[in-house]
Amino acid sequence: MEKEILFTLEKSAEGIYSAKDANSAITASGKTIEEVKLNAWDAVICKFEGKAMPSIGFAN
């Protein structure tokens, strides 16, 4: 079981932010950093529904 998911944040040339975690293959995107973080949280919640939730971090 994963204890932590660390998302790497990137901004595309079009201005869209993305968050990717290499270990769990979870990705998210959004127009703002706040939106991409919320979308990443939602994706983790969906993946781990009914299981122990890992901690979540973000890095640039």
N, C-alpha and C positions, 0 to 999 in steps of 0.2 A: 504494500500500500504506500502511496506517495504521502510524504509528510509535508512537503512544500511544493507549490507550483510557482515558478519565477517567470513572469512574462517579460519579454524584451519589447520595448515600445519603439516604433519607427514611424516616421512621417513620409508619405510618398510625395512625389513631385506635384501631384494633383491636390495635395493638402489633406489627404485622408490618413488618419492614424491607424496603426495596426498593432496588435499585441499577439505575440507568438510564444508558446512554450515548447521547447524542443523535446522534452521528456514525455509529455502527455498528448502531444499533437492537438492541443486546444488552441484555437485562434479566435480573434475578435477584431472588429473594426468600428470606427466611428469618426464623426466630423471634428470632435474635440477630444482632448485627453480625458476629460471627465466621462464623456460618453463611451469611449473605448474601455475605460476601466469598469464602468457599470456593465457593459456588454460582456467583458471577460468574467466578471463575477457571476453573471447569469449563466454563462456557458459552463463554468465550474459547478454551479449548483445543479444544473441539468445532468451533467456527467456523473456526479457523485450522489444523486438523489437516493436517499435511503441508506447511505454509507457514511462513514466518518469523513468529515470535510478536512481537506488539507489546508494549511495556511497559504495565503496568496501574497506574492510580492511583485513589484514592478521595477524594472531597471531601464535606463535609457541606452 
